[in-house]
Amino acid sequence: MTPDKYCQDKTAKSGSSFYYSFLFLPEAQRKAITALYAFCREVDDVVDECSNADLARSKLNWWRAEIFGTFDGKPSHPVCQALTTSIANFNLPREHFIEIIDGMEMDLQQTRYNTFAELNLYCYRVASVVGLMAAEIFGFKDHATLDYAHNLGLAFQLTNILRDVKEDAERGRIYLPLEELEKFAVSEQDILENCCTDNMKKLLDFQAQRAQDCYDKAFALLPESDRYAQRTGLIMASIYRTTLNTIQQDSCQVLSQRISSSPLKKLWIAWRTARAEKRRYKRFQKNIALAAK
């Protein structure tokens, strides 16, 4: 199995919404973003699948060494072998890969966040940094696009946190800021026991609206000139926001089940969004041509 095939299989088997957005990219970009996503899955699986924290920490340290080796031209893991081409072709700093590993390690160090500021650091490392690298792969001309990517990554992670409240609680983790639990008079035990009360619904609705606001902020920051190049992120956002919209219909449902769209629906959303962005890009080009006359 080639390194690229390994990454493709890793991404496809994850069932992630991201996989469907990658389908619409040119080959070089598709391979690069698939390798990046496979790397994120590998280090995330270390934390989620390893019950021994010391062993998980050792494995993450191995990945740090592997990243340094990769940038020195000596990758050993198939994912990093696939990443070598991406690193050569795109601006993917070594420090960003280390930040992602540091974010995953935070799950071994703490299971609660007192404030949103604390949670924001975690989200930056595990999601916004990935967004910044994805933006580099997709291409941009205006550096404001990096601000868009940062905020879109945050929106994705906040959606994940809300969607996975039940699953994370079963692992002993509560990502919702404790000061916000106190504000809405919700206890940790209420979350651990999946108690759907009026106060719980208000807390979850508040989290959902914060995520929606992050999507709105991200889109407002994206320059029209870079929008088509960044269409893969917009496809991801359409799929993720569909999940968020479903949650907002009854936010307490995240306490009893994991909300997700079917593979067929994800593919349909991806196709519909890609088509809409292509039409928008043609209108943009036409307006540019008219303005130049």
N, C-alpha and C positions, 0 to 999 in steps of 0.2 A: 504494500500500500504506500502510495506517495504521500509526502507531507501535506500537500494540498488536499488530497482525498481524505486524509485523516481529519483535517480541519472541517471539511465539508460534512463528513459523517457526524462529527462531534456537534456541529451547529444544527444539523437536521434533526438529530435524535433528541436535542434539548427541547424541541417543541416551541421554541421561543418565537414571539411575534417578529423579532428582528429578521429571521430567516426569510420571511416572505418579502421583505423590503429589499433584500440583497439580490433577488432574482432579476431586478430591472437595471442592474449595473453592468457596465462594460467589464470584460474579463479581468483585466488587471486590478481594477478597483474592487470587483467582487471577491477576488482571491485575497486581497489585502484586508478587507473588512471582515471576511470570514475567518482569516487567521487571527485577527485581533479579537474577535468574539470568542473563538475557540480558546485563546489564552485566558480570557476572563472566566470562561466556564471551568477551565482546569483549576485555577486558583480558588474559585468559589467553591468547587466541589471538595477541595481539601478541607475547608472549614465545615461544610455541611455534612460530609460523609465520614469525617474522622472524629470519633467520640473522645479520643484522648487529646487534650489540648496541647500537651508537650510534643506529641507526635505531629500534630497539625502544624505547630510552630516550626518544627524541624523541616517539614515539607515545604513550608512557605520560604524558609531560609534557603532551601535547595533551589526554589524557583528564582529567588533573588540572584543567587550565584549563576543560574542558567541564563538570566537576562544579561548579566555582565559578560558571560562567556559568548552570548549571541552577538553582542555589540563588539566583541573582540574577534568575531568571525569564527567562533567555535561552538555552534549550537549542537546539542545532543538530542533534545526532544523534538519529535515531529512538528509540534506547533511552532517552536522557535526556528526550526529549519525552514518552515513556510514563511515565517516572519522576516527572514533575512532579506528576501526580495522586497517586501513591503518597506522595510527600514531603508533600503537603498533607494527606493523610488519615491518615498513620501517623507515628510518631516514628522517622524515619530520619535520624540526624545526618550532616551533611556529612563530619565527621571519620571516620566509619566507611567511607565510600566511598574516602576518601584512604588509610586504612589498608589497604584491599584492594589498591589500586594499589601502595602501598609493598611489600606482600607479594609481588606479582607481580614487582616490580623486584628483589627479593632473588634471584630466579632468574638475573638478569643479573650479579649481584655475587658470588655464591658457588655452587659446585656440590657442596660438602661441608659437613657439620655435625659439629663435634667432639663435642658433647654433646647429650643430649636437651633440656637447657635451651635451647640455641641453636635446635634444631629446633622447640621449643615456641613460640617467638616467631613463626617462619614460619607454623606451623599456626594460631596465633591470628589472624594478619592475613588469611590466605587462606581460613580456614574458620570459626573461632569467631566472628569479627566478622559473617560472613554469618548464622551461627546466631542471633546476638543481634538482627539486623535482622528475620530471619524470625519470631522469637518476637514481635516488636512487631507484625508484620503479622497473625499468627494470633490474637493477643490473649492477655492474662493479667491476673490479679488479684493474684497473689502474686509478689513480686520474686525469690523463690527459683527461679522459672521461668527467670530469666536465667542462673543458675548451671547449670541443666540444659542450656540452649541452648549455653552456652560449652563444656561438656564433650561434648555431642553433636557439635558442630562438630569438636572435636578427634578424636573417635572416627571420624567420617567421613574426615577427612584422613589419619589413620593407616591406615585401611583402603585408601584410595587409594594411599598410598605403598607399602604391601605389595603390592597388586594390580599396580602399575605398575613394580615393580623392574626388570624387563627393559627396558621401554620407556624409562624414565628413564636407565638405564645406557647405552642406545644413543645418548642425547642428551648423554652425558658427565656426568650428574648421579647422585649417590648421596645419598639422603636418610637412610639408616640411619646413626645416629651412629657416628663413627669409633671412639670409645672402646668401643662395644659390639661392633664388628667385632673389635677387639683382644681383648676379653674372651672372645669365642667362637673366637678364633684363625682368623678369616676375613680374607682380604686383599681390597683393592679389586679386584685382578685376578681373584680368584675370582668376584666379582659381575659384572665386565665380561665374563668368559668363561663365565658361566652354569654354574659348577662346583657340582654338587649333591653335597656331602659331608655326613657326619654333623654336622660342626661348622656347616655352612651351614644344615642343617635345624634345629638347635638355635637358631641366631640368628633364623631366620624364625619359628619357633614362639614365641620370646620376644616378637617384635614383634606377632604375632597375639594373644597373650594380653594384651599391654598394651592393644591396641585393644578387646578384649572387656571388659577392666576399665573402660575409659572409658565404654563403653555402659552397663555395670552402674551406674557412679557417676552417670551422667546420669539414668538412670531412677529411681534412688533419690532424686535431688534434685527430681524433678518432682512438685509438689503435685497431689494427686488432683483438687482443685477446678479446676485448669487443664488437666488431661489431655486432655479432649475438644477444647478449643480448640486444643491443640497436636497434634492427631491427625495432621496432615500430616507433622510431623517424625517421629512414630512410624511412619508408613507408610514414609518414607524409611529409617528405621533398620531396619525389617524387611527391606527389599530389600537394603540394604547388608550387614546382618548375615548374610543368606543367602549372599552372596558370601564373606564372611569365614569362615563355617562350612565352605564348600566348600574354601577355601584350607587350612584347618586339617586337612582330611582327608589332605592331602599338600602341605605348604607349599612344597616344592621346585618344584612345578608352575608357580609364578609366574616361574621362570627360563626357561621354555620357551613360555609362552602367557599371554594375558590372560584372567583368569577373569571371566566375566560371565554373568548370566542372560539368557534370551531375552526379547524384548518381551512375548510372551504370558505367560511366567512372572512377569515384573515386574507386569503388569497383574493377574494372579491374586493375587499377594501383596498388592498394593495394595488390591484389593477385599476380600480376606479380613481384612486388618488393619483397614480402615475399618469393616467389619461388626462385628468383635470390639470395637472401641473404642466403637461406638454402643451395643452391649449393655452394656458396662461402665458407660457414662455413665448409662444408664437405671437400672441397679442403684444407682449413686451417688445419683441424684436420689431414688430410692425410699427409700434409707436416710436421706437428709436430711429427707424428708417425715415418716418415722416418728419420727425424733429430735425433730422439732418439735412432735409431738403431746403 
